Amino acid sequence: MSRGPEATADRADAPFWSDRPDADTFTRTMTARLERARALIGQIGRVTGPRTIENTLQPYDDAFLEAEAVSSQAGLIENVHPDAALRDAGEALSRVTAAFFTELSLDRGVYDALAALDLSGADPATRHYVTRTLRDFRLAGVDQDDATRERVRQLNEALVAISQEFSRNIRSDRRTVTATPEELEGLPPDVVARLTPAADGTVTLTTDYPDAMPVFAYARSEALRHRMYLEFNNRAFPVNVDVLRRMIATRHALATLLGFASWADYVTADKMARSARSASEFVDRIVEASGPRATAEFAQLLERKRRDVPDATGVNAWESVYWSEQLRRSDYGFDAQALRPYLPFARVQQGVLDVCGRLFGVRFQRVADAPVWHPSVQCFEVLEGDERLGRFYLDMHPRADKYNHAAQFDIRTGVAGRQLPEACLVCNFPGGVPGDPGLMEYADVRTFFHEFGHLLHTLFSGRQRWTGIGGIRTEQDFIEVPSQLLEEWTQDHPTLASFACHVETGEPLPEALVRQMVRAHEFGKGLGVRRQMVFARVSLSCFDRDPTQVEPDRIVEDTVRAYQPFPFVPGTHMTCAFGHLDGYSAGYYAYMWSLVIAKDFFGQFDRAHLMEPSVARRYRDTVLAAGGSAPAEELVQRFLGRPFGFEAWKAWLEETH
């Protein structure tokens, strides 16, 4: 028999890091969970008589619950823990867990058992779960012969190691740039204040976001911007050149072994797009639609540069952000640095919590003594009335050997009546240093709201019956919808003014400044879409052909020349640090696919009263809470009453203020 809910997960309501384990203890605890998962799978093979949900699907899902917790927790620890031994333990456990999932996906006995289930009396979510699981078994190669399945296992095992190596190299390559005092001209005073001069007066800047982004936006020294651009776009070079080559070749070998023409075709088979061709046609459609606006914006940008550099014939990639900011200042009356004093990190964080609590009818309560892996990490619980819905952690500032982008990490999938959902936001925002208020860029605020959208999705979807359809287990090209939708609130003055106050005077953020900001940020929309399509096309092109035809640097250069007016910069190797080539692989198009849906969703809200909660609650109930319990197309239909369309996205692209 399957273990009961009270025994399946250890201390299911306690914070996952409760014992603050060392590497050996963490490994033993996680290994025990994997052993329980294997024992539960073994129960399925010993069933006699008819296959039922209780004797087959329940132990399968119980096993998934155990192994998924190991995978998620090991994955987080390998990316954030300051202790190298624990990071290494996380990597090792991730490999073992991935091997377990590969073994399970190729287990013909389990597949046949699930296929034999009588689902005539099951609810729609359970039927969807089984149907999707059987499809995933087939995509994994369960119906292949023994020799093929063994080769699939070997290739998957190799891919896990390659993926970890690729990510580790990005995480650990924290590059630096030295600047003279003169080259710091134009940088915000708070950025300069946190830099410690050397004996010769020079300072060292890192490629971490709190240093690099202000340099690109504000440094008047083109030489400094150029040096930072080269270092930023050469992270993990040259070490990841060979790693990426092996990743591409191994994925292609796996896809073709399973009967697909390419990895891009294989990895899109279970997405909304359903094929690499469909994804590619989508990219082409977006590129064509954004062309006129991108062309007009580049002409504006070049004209602005020529006011200061009369003989300029173009704009270089390391100049694009700087001249965009100069144009917004001179032509739109908006100075981005004027916004920074209103956005100290602590107030922004509290603002995100307050805004989302009001919209979705919950409150976020700090757990002051929660066990965490670093002193800067904060823990919160989500409450609706007196009911606890979930728990999350905020790990928000840079440090050595930490994941250096922004993402939500799953920790534990919530299951109704069994265990709370638990997740973590890992970001690299300013602040976290005594005396530094952590003044944020507007883009940082958007990123915070974006990632919190993922977090809400995880927390609200954590009350499904089954682990396998809880959490963010919807199609990958729908996953970014909740995060991109929540970004819309960052352009609303009442929303921003509810938390944005001047760090020195306490003055609320003026409405006029927000209007200027919104109007100014209409500039660059077309160029921004084209930049996203560079990433989307590069990710497809690395995986939609024979590996012998893949030269990542050439693909980037050709795509930049085709899609962007900024010349490709020789000597840069951005794919070495393009982490999405690991996780999203060929699927980076999903960001824009999701944005098309998000813009359509946003049309359901009253822009004049964005904090009115009725539509947000309906959205929570119909989309977020559903998790992966239904196809994405069905979730769209539930919320919109129809399939999604491009009209709202096109209107956004053409919109001016």
Disulfide bonds with the S-S distance in Angstrom:
none
